[in-house]
C-alpha cells in the first residue's frame, strides 16, 4: 500500500483536472442526467477526468477488507485544503467547482446502487466526499450546508460512511470551531441517535481541546445534552454510547479537574444507560485511579 505522501502527490493533479473538466455538472444537472431516458445524456456521467479520480479512490480504498484506507482519505482532505487556500487557484475552481465535484462524488454511487454492501469499494467516493466537504465548508464558511449534508451521511446504512461523516464534521470544527459548534447545537435539538453519534465523535479529538479550556466546557455541555438524549430515548445506538465514553475520556484528559467533577455529577444520574456509559469511560482513565475508584463506588 502506498503512503500518505504518494497519495497526496497523485491526488492533487487528479482533483485539479476534475475541477477544470468541462464535463463537471451542477448537482441538479447530475440528477437530470442520471435519470434521463437519453443514453447520450446519461453518458455525461462518464466524464474521463472525474472518472480517473473516482477510479483512483476506488482502486486504493483497501476494500473489501477489514480496514479502509484512512491515509488516502487524510491525503484527499489535505489536498482539498491546499486547493481551497491556494491564492493562484481561481474561486471558480476552489469554491464553486469544488462544491460540484464533492456533490458528484457523494451522489454517484449511493449505497442503494450496490446493495448496501458494507465492504464495497464504491463507498469510498462518499467517504472522500464527506472528508472533503468538511474541509471545503470550513474554509469557505459554508457551515450550514456542510453540517446538513454531513448529518445526512451520518444516517447512512454503511458504518464506514457514518464514521467519515464524523471525520468531516471534525475537519470543519478544526477550521471554524465557534460557527460549526453553534450549528451543531442547532441540529442537536432534533438529532436522532446516529446524528448524535456523529456529533459526539467529531469532538472526540484531544488536539482540538488541548490548551483550550473553553472548548472543553463546550464539549462537556454537548456531552450532557447527549446523555440527556440517552436517558430520554427508547434505545440509543451503540455508536452513540461508544462515542460518549470515548469523548468523556478526551474531555477529562484535556481538563482533568473539571472533567472529573462533571463525571461525578453524571454518575449520580439514576438512568441505567447513562451509568453504563460512565462506567465504560472509567476504563480509559487509569491515570486518575483514586478518583476513578470513588466514581466506580458511586455507580
Secondary structure by P-SEA (a helix, b strand, c coil): cccaaaaaaaaaaaaaaaaaccccccaaaaaaaaaccccccccccccaaaaaaaaaaaaacccccccccaaaaaaaaaaaaaaaaccccccccccaaaaaaaaaaaccccccccccccccccaaaaaaaaaaaaaaaaaacaaaaaaaaaaaaaacccaaaaaaaaaaaaaaaaaccaaaaaaaaaaaccccaaaaaaaaaaacccccccccaaaaaaaaaaaaaaaaaaaacccccaaaaaaaaaaaaaaaaacaaaaaaaaaaaaacccaaaaaaaaaaacccccaaaaaaaaaaac
